[in-house]
Each structure stands twice: as structure tokens, then as C-alpha cells.
């Protein structure tokens, strides 16, 4: 798996204080190990909590015949061109072979890490990608003058839909993408799973890896020796390996 490269805030990039970078070193290394582990686990369809099933009733469209809609661009992208209306979310996901919580590899690849201030690190979904509601937007153009003809004052811009010679609206060539953070939020609202949430066992593994490396510091205060982590949970091993590097 490709290593997840951390990103730093503008303040850190413009003033890379060695003391700040030193404080961030351990949190960043732990976040890299956790992010890599989460990417692999999500790809296998495993989560910290069990997902709820997809809804079997649609809520959009006519009340007598509600439907579950996806955009034409999304339907084409998943190999079901023109199939934009479904009886329910459950019917749609069954048709495309998706189980509850199924996450596209494109979304998983956007998992990244960044510094959280000067002492911590965050794991998050970066960027944007095509979503089930992604549609082409009508292009707009300014419909008023830039300056007032009498006073010369700058005017607030007003916009109207751009139209072709036949009066038809002109649309963007590509469908508008959705923020990947928002897509993860939708997964939580509908299936009640937080994609980046650690299970209790995984949290213990992170602590185990940290303690294994810190054992040289705490041995004297504890009065007994902690055996370094070499076997067991792969996340604990990776955390320990990165911190020792």
C-alpha cells in the first residue's frame, strides 16, 4: 500500500519551527499507522460497529410512488447508464452488489492525515469525487454591468443562466463532485457507521504499540520490564515500528 504522506497547515509550512515539528513527529507517525490500518480494514468491509441495513423504503419523488434516485453521471460511472430510479436504496445497492458500508476504492484512497495545531494529528477524507447526487450544473454568466454608469461605483454582480443560440441552458461538461468528508457523513447518517472510528481493540493496539516503545522510559517507575511488541495485533506492531524509526 502506498504510504500516506502527511500535510501540514499553512502556518507550519511558512514557519517550520524545529521544536514544533519535533512535537508533531510522534502524533504524525501514529496517525500514519492508524490511517494505513483503517484503509485496509475498510477495504475488507469491516468497521468498528456493525452497519445498519440499507433502507427498503424510498422517501423521494411522488408520495404514491416514492423512488430512490441517483444522478445520470453516477449511473454511467458505475456501469448502469440510464438507470437512475430505483424502488429503494436496498434495491439499488443489491443490484450493484454492494453490502452495507461498502466503500469505493476511490474514496478509501483519499484518506489522509494532517497536523492538528502544533501538538496533534488528524485523520480525514480529503478532496472530492463523483457522488450519487452529482449532476451537471447550468453555467452562469454575469447579467449586469460591473460599474454604475452614473456614479462609477462598483456594482454587486448578478448572474443569469447561460443559454445557447436556441435558448437552451448551457451545462458544465462534467458533473459536480461531492466532498469526500460529506460522503463519509452520509454513510454515518444512513448506516450509523463512522468509517474512521477505531474499535476498542484497535485503540488498545495503538496504546500497546506506544507503551512498547516507551517501555525504556517507564521501566524504572513501574518496577518491572515491559516486553516490546513483536507479535500480536498488526496495528500495535506498526505503531511500535514507526515510533522506533
N, C-alpha and C positions, 0 to 999 in steps of 0.2 A: 504493500500500500504506500502511496506517495506520502511523504512527511508533510504534516500540516504546519505551514510557516506562520508564525505569529505576526500580527500587525500592531503597530504602536500608534498612539494618538499623535496629533499634530504637535502638541506641547512637548512630548518626549522626542519626536523626530527633530524638532527645531533646537531643542536643548538636551542632548543626550548626556545627562549628568551620570558619571560612572557610579555614584552612590545609589542613584535611583535604579539604574539598570541592574546593579547587584541585588537590590531588594526584590526586583521583579524576576530574577533568574529562577528561583525555586518555584514560585507560583506558575510561571510560564511553562516550565518543564513538566510539572504535574498536570497542567491543563492539556499539554500536548499528548501525554499518555492517556488521559481520560477521553479526549476527543477522538483519538485513534480507536480506542476500545469501543466507544459509542457508535462510531461509524460502522465498525464491523458487526456489532450486535444488532443495530437497526437493519442492516442489510440482510441479516438472517431472519428478520421478522420477529425479534424478541424485544420486549420492553420491560420497564421497571414494574409496571402494573398491567393487568390484563385489559385489553381494549374492549369496548362495548361493540356489539354488532352494528353493521350499517343499518340505517333506518329503512323500514319496509313500507313507510308511507311518505309520499311526497307532499310538499306544502306550497309549491309554487304553481302558478297558472290558474286556470278556471277552477272554481270551488267544486263543481260537479266532476271534474276530471283533472285533478292536480297532477303535475308532472315533475320529474327531476330533469333539469336542463344542464347541458354542457355547451360550450361555445363551438362553433364550426371549426375554428382553428385548433382547438384542443381535440376534437373528434378526429380530425385529419391526422394530428400528431400521434395519436395512439392507434392508428390504423383502422378507425371506424368512421371514415368520411361520410358526412350527411346524417349520421345517427346522433342527433342532438337532443332527442326527447326519450325519456325512459320512465317506466312506471314508478320507480323508486331508486334511491341510492343503492339499496341492496341488489336490485336487478342489474343496474349498470355495472357495479363492481364484480358481480358474479360473471357477467358477460365478458369482462376483460381479464378474468382470472385473478382478481385482487382480493386478498384476505384482509380483515380489519387491521388497520395500521400499516398496510403495505405502503412503502415509501419508495419513490423513484430513485434510481441511482443518481440522477441529475441533482436531486435535492440533497442527497447524502453527501455528494461531493462538494457542496457549498458550506459544510460545517467548518468553522474556523475559530480562531482564538485571538483575543486582543487584550491589551492591558486594561485593567480597571483602576484608574487613578495611578498612584505611584507605588502601590503595595500589593495589588492583586491582579487576577486574570479572569476573563470571561470566555465562555464557550457559547457560540451563537451560530445561526444560519446567516450567511452573507448573500448579498446580491438579490437578484430576481430571476424568475424563469416563467415559462408558459404555465398558466393555470387553467382550471376547468371553466373559469368565467372570463378568460382572456378574449377580448374582441377587438376588432379594428375600430379605431376611433375616427370620427369625422374630423377632417382637418379644418382649422380655423384661420381666418385672416383678420387683420385689423380693419375695422369698418368706419373709423372716424379719423380726422386729421390729428397730426401729432401736436400742433400748436394752435392756439386760438387766433383766428385771423385778425381780430380787432386789438386784443391786448398783448398777443405774443406769448401768453402764458402756456406752459406745457399742460396738455390735457391728459386725463386718465384714459388709458387705452380701452376701447370697446371692440369686441370681436364678434364675427358672424361666421357661419359655416361656409367653407369654400365650396363653390359649385363649378361644374364644367360648362361647356357651351350649350348643353341641352338642359341645364338647370338641375342636374343631378348632383347630390352631395359627393364630394371627393373624400375618400377614406385613406388612412395610412396604409402603407404596403404590408406592414406586419402588425399582428395583434399585440396589444399592450400586455406587458408581463406583470406578474404579481410578485410582491416582496416575499422572499422565502421565509422571513420571520412571520409574516402574516399567514402563510400557508401552514406553518407549524402550529400557529394559534388556532386555525380552523380544525386541524386534526384533534387538538385538545378539546375544543368545544363540542365536536360531534362524537368523538370516540373516547374521550376522557383519558387520553394518554399524553404525557409530556415527553416528547421524543428525546430530549436531552436530560431527562431525570435519571439519577442513579438509584439503583436498588439499595437496600440496606447492606446486602453482601458486598456490593461494589464500593460503597462508602467505607466499609471495614477494610476492603482490599487496599484502597488508597492510603488509609491510615497505617495499615500494616507495612506497606512499602516505605512510607515516610519514617516509621519507627525503626525499620531495619537499617536505614541509612544513618539515622540519628543515634543508634544504639551506642556508638562510641562516646557520645556526649552524655547520655543518661545512665550508662552502666554504673558509674560511681555513686550517683544519687539513689539509684534503685537498689543497689547492693547485690545484684545478680546480672549475669550476662544474657543479652538477647541474641538469639541465633539469627544471623542475616537471612533474609528471604531468598531462597534459591529455587524452591518448588512451591507448588500451590497455585493460587489464583493468578492468571496471566497478567491481570491489571496490576497487582501488587509487585510482581516481578519487573514489569516495565517501568513503574514509578521508581522503584529502587535503582534500576539500571540507569535511568536518566539522571537521577539525583547524584549518583556516584560519578557520572561522567564529568 
